[in-house]
Each structure stands twice: as structure tokens, then as C-alpha cells.
């Protein structure tokens, strides 16, 4: 699994094909753009959910990144993002053969969301395989890239 994690003051996802209906929103916390790869399993979802909820990237009283979502009471907004698996090594059009098929990706996307909720983190989500518009106020900015494939080595 791959995640682009952004520390935010607020974030919202809207559905433009449904008159910009609000699908999910959070205040302070993390926006997680989540991609699922062909070889990913529930194990990767569990590892990534744990890492996201425990990641110490919020400032303490001394201005040091020492606090996690668990410490701050922040929330997570999860948005599916198969394009995190784009292969741009050949030509000008990215390939997506490393991204999981939609049926498998949706199952693991939902499993990841359930794992975050199981950790008592307030969680909102986008709508899988739908055009979405994301609004966010990036905090810092702090943006972190995680790839569970790297953890296997």
C-alpha cells in the first residue's frame, strides 16, 4: 500500500457529479491519499493504519513534532488514490499495472478505514472509484510518503 499523508487544519471531499455533495470532512488531523497495490493484503492495511494513527507529526507545547493523532484527538480523512501506483518510466502516459484491480482495492481500502476506526480515530472517507474534489488547508506543510513495500525489505 502507498499513502501520501498530509497534516491538515481541515480537509473535505466533495462529489462534483452529485452537485458537490459533501462525502466527508475533518478538522485538524491527517488527509490520507491511499493506493492499493496488486500484492497488498490485510496485513499491509493493518500496518499502515497503525503507523498513520501513531505517527508523531503534530507539535507539542515546545514546537517539536512529538504528538500523534492519538495524543491530539485529531481525525483522518481517507481518499482512494490508485494513481499513487502510476508508472511513468516509459513514454508520457502513466501505466497503472501495479495498482490492484478495483474489486480488491475497494476491499482493502474499506479494511484500512475499519482498522483506523478500530483505533478510535474519528474517520471520514471519500467514495471509492468516483470523481472527487478535495479541499484542504495544509498544516506546516507536512507531507509524508509511505510505501509498505519498503517495509518488506
N, C-alpha and C positions, 0 to 999 in steps of 0.2 A: 504494500500500500504506500501511496505517496500522499503527503499533506503539505500544503502551503498554509502556514499558521500566521495569522496577523493579530497582534494585540490591538483591540479596538476600544474606543469610548462608547461606540454604538455601531450596530450593523442591522441591516434589514434586507430581505429578499422579497422581490415583487414579481408577479407573473404578468408580463405585458400582453399576452394573448387572452388574458382574463381581466381586462380593464385595470391592470396594475394592482390586482388583488394582492394584499399582503399575505405572504406564506409563512413568514417567521421574522422575528426581530428580537434583539437583545440590547441591553445597555452595555456596561463595561464587561469585557471578557475577551473571548477569542472567536475570530472567524476562521473556520477550518474548511479549506477547499480540499476535498478528499477524492483521490483517484484510486481505483482498484485495478490491480494487475492480474494477468492470466493465472499466475501461480499462487495468488493470495488465498488464505484460509481464515477461519475464525480466529486462529491463533494470532495472526498479524493484526486483526482488528482489536483484539484484546490488548496486545502490547501497545498499540498506538493510542487507544483510548486511555490507558493507564498513563502513558507518557504525557499526553495532552493535559490531563487533569492534574498531573503533578509537576508540570513544567514550571520552574521558578523564574518567571519573566515579568513579574509585577513588582513595582518598587515598594520597599519597606519605608519606615519613617526616616531612614538615613539616605534615601535616594538610590539604594542598591537593589538590583533585581534579585530579590530573595524570596518572594512570595509566589504561591501558586493559586490557581482558581479555588482550590480547597481552602486556602487561607483568606482570600479576598471576598468570597461569596459571589464571584463573577459567573457568567454564563458562557455557553458555547452555541454558535450558530454554525451548523454543518451544511455544506453545499456540495453536491456531487460534481466532480470535475474530471471527466475522462481525459480531457486534453492535457492533464499532467503527464500522461504517457505518450505524448507526441514525440515521434522520432523525426528529427529534422536533418538527419545525416546525409540524405540524398535528395537532390532536387530542391524545389521551393515549396512543395506541398507536403505537409507533415503526414506521416503514416501513424496508425494507431493500433498496430497488430499486438503490441504489448499490453493493451488495455483489455480487461476482462469483458466478455460478452455481457450485454445489458442484463440478462436474467441473473447471472451470477453476481455482477457488480451491484445490482439493487439489493440482493440478499445480504451481501457483506456491508453495504452502505447502511442498511437498516440495523444490522447487527452491531456495527460501530456505534450508532446512535444509542441503541439499547445499553451498550456497555458504558457509555458516558453517563447515561441516566442512572445506571446501577450504582455509580459512584456519587450519587446525589448532587450532580452538577445540573443546574437548570439548563435545558437544551431546547433549541429551536432548530428547524431544518427547512431546507428548500424542498422542491418537488423533483423527484428523480426523472430524468430524461425529458425535461421541459425547459423551454426558454425562460431564463430568469434575468432580472436586473438586480444587481447588488449595490446597495448604498452603504458606505461605511465611513466612519471617522477613525482613521488610523491613529493609534496612540504611540508616539515615540518618534518616528515609526519604528516598530519592532516587527520584523517578518522573519520567520524561521521555516526552513525546509527540512522535512523528514521523509526518509525512504526506508521502509522496513527491510528492503533487500540488502542494504548496507549492514544492518544488524546481524544478518545471517553469516557474514564473513568473519 
